[in-house]
Amino acid sequence: MTNHSAAEQERSKKFEEQREQIRARHLKPADQRPPSSARGLHHTALISTDVEATVRFYQDILEFPLTELIENRDYPGSSHFFFDIGNSNLLAFFDFPGLDQGPYQEVLGGLHHLAISVEPSRWERLREKLIAAEVELAEHSGVSLYFRDPDGARIELIADPLGEMYGSHVL
């Protein structure tokens, strides 16, 4: 065993102990949890540098229908557009023409990835479409595909049902 491996094991053990303390203090059994105050996720908004490229990627490759394209009320000339990702949920985008937003970055408080559940048969079809479009993929556990959209945001397509992750109920 190398020192690096021992250090990783020690770090994992330390953080598992912290997770267990948080679970003990805050995680209630499902039958003891109050209902959420939220109705659901209305939309998640990302930034697009190219509306046309974003629409082609999300609608044509991922098969998320474009549902609306309007002007962003906060920035004249900017677009605010929406895709149907099922279950009455939307994925939205803004563009900010004329503003240099810089490249996508994962930062504290920012987006790490967006996981979208799809039926297993659709997952297979979308996997093939992403490969045909030469989108670089990372596949995990036979149910998750990770890739980046045209602006670098990390997206996960997961074949697990809503409320489940890798065979475990998380809801």
C-alpha positions in Angstrom: 0.0 0.0 0.0 1.4 3.4 -1.0 1.3 6.5 1.3 -1.1 8.1 -1.2 -3.5 5.2 -0.9 -3.2 5.3 2.9 -3.9 9.1 2.9 -6.9 8.6 0.7 -8.3 5.9 3.0 -7.7 8.1 6.0 -9.4 11.1 4.4 -12.4 8.8 3.3 -12.7 7.5 6.9 -12.6 11.0 8.4 -15.3 12.3 6.0 -17.5 9.2 6.5 -17.4 10.0 10.2 -18.5 13.5 9.5 -21.3 12.3 7.2 -22.5 9.9 9.9 -22.7 12.7 12.4 -24.7 14.8 10.0 -27.0 11.9 9.3 -27.5 11.3 13.0 -28.4 15.0 13.6 -30.5 15.7 10.5 -31.6 12.7 8.5 -35.1 11.5 9.5 -36.7 8.3 8.3 -39.0 8.8 5.3 -42.1 8.3 7.4 -41.0 11.0 9.9 -40.1 13.7 7.3 -42.4 16.6 6.9 -43.6 17.3 3.3 -41.4 19.7 1.4 -42.5 23.3 1.1 -41.6 23.2 -2.6 -43.8 22.0 -5.5 -40.7 21.0 -7.6 -38.0 22.5 -9.7 -39.5 25.1 -12.0 -36.3 25.6 -14.0 -32.6 25.6 -13.8 -30.9 28.4 -15.8 -27.5 28.1 -17.4 -25.7 30.5 -19.7 -25.3 30.0 -23.4 -22.8 31.7 -25.7 -24.7 30.6 -28.9 -28.4 30.2 -28.8 -28.5 28.2 -32.1 -25.8 25.8 -31.0 -27.5 25.3 -27.7 -30.8 24.5 -29.3 -29.3 22.1 -31.8 -27.5 20.3 -28.9 -30.4 20.0 -26.4 -33.3 19.6 -28.9 -31.7 17.7 -31.8 -29.2 15.5 -29.9 -30.7 15.1 -26.4 -34.3 15.3 -27.6 -35.4 18.0 -25.1 -38.1 20.0 -27.0 -37.6 23.8 -27.1 -40.7 25.2 -25.5 -40.2 29.0 -25.5 -37.7 31.7 -26.6 -38.2 35.2 -25.2 -36.2 38.2 -24.4 -34.5 38.2 -21.0 -36.2 40.9 -18.9 -32.9 41.7 -17.1 -30.7 42.4 -20.2 -32.1 43.9 -23.4 -31.2 41.8 -26.4 -30.5 38.8 -24.3 -32.6 35.6 -24.9 -34.2 33.4 -22.3 -35.2 30.0 -23.6 -36.5 26.8 -22.2 -36.4 23.1 -22.9 -38.8 20.4 -21.6 -36.9 17.9 -19.6 -40.0 15.9 -18.5 -42.2 15.8 -15.4 -43.2 19.5 -15.8 -39.5 20.5 -15.3 -37.6 23.0 -17.5 -34.0 23.6 -18.4 -33.5 27.2 -19.2 -30.7 29.3 -20.7 -29.7 32.9 -21.0 -27.4 34.4 -23.5 -25.7 37.8 -22.9 -24.6 39.1 -26.2 -21.9 41.7 -25.9 -20.8 40.6 -22.4 -17.6 38.5 -22.1 -18.8 35.8 -19.6 -15.5 33.8 -19.9 -15.4 30.0 -20.1 -17.4 27.7 -17.9 -15.9 27.1 -14.5 -16.7 24.8 -11.6 -16.5 27.0 -8.5 -17.8 26.9 -5.0 -21.5 27.6 -5.1 -21.6 26.9 -8.8 -22.8 24.1 -10.9 -20.9 20.8 -10.8 -23.3 18.9 -13.0 -26.9 18.6 -13.8 -28.3 15.0 -13.7 -31.4 14.3 -15.8 -33.2 11.0 -15.6 -34.2 9.3 -18.8 -35.8 5.9 -19.5 -33.2 3.2 -20.1 -34.2 2.6 -23.7 -33.9 6.4 -24.4 -30.6 6.4 -22.5 -29.2 3.9 -24.9 -30.5 5.9 -28.0 -29.1 9.2 -26.6 -25.8 7.5 -25.9 -25.5 6.5 -29.5 -26.5 10.0 -30.7 -23.9 11.6 -28.5 -21.2 9.2 -29.8 -22.4 9.9 -33.4 -22.1 13.6 -32.7 -18.5 13.0 -31.4 -19.4 14.3 -27.9 -16.8 13.0 -25.4 -18.5 10.8 -22.8 -17.6 9.1 -19.5 -19.9 6.2 -18.7 -20.3 5.1 -15.1 -22.1 2.1 -13.4 -23.9 1.3 -16.7 -26.5 3.9 -16.0 -24.7 7.3 -16.1 -23.3 9.2 -19.0 -21.3 12.4 -18.2 -20.5 14.9 -21.0 -20.2 18.6 -21.5 -22.6 20.8 -23.4 -21.4 23.3 -26.1 -20.5 25.8 -23.3 -18.7 23.3 -21.1 -21.5 22.7 -18.5 -21.3 19.1 -17.3 -24.5 17.1 -17.9 -25.3 13.6 -16.6 -28.0 11.4 -18.2 -28.9 8.8 -15.7 -31.1 5.8 -16.5 -32.2 5.4 -12.9 -35.7 6.5 -12.0 -36.4 9.8 -10.3 -35.7 9.4 -6.5 -33.2 6.6 -7.0 -29.4 6.5 -7.5 -27.5 3.4 -8.4 -30.2 1.2 -6.9 -30.6 3.1 -3.7 -33.6 5.3 -2.9 -32.6 8.9 -2.2 -36.1 10.3 -1.9 
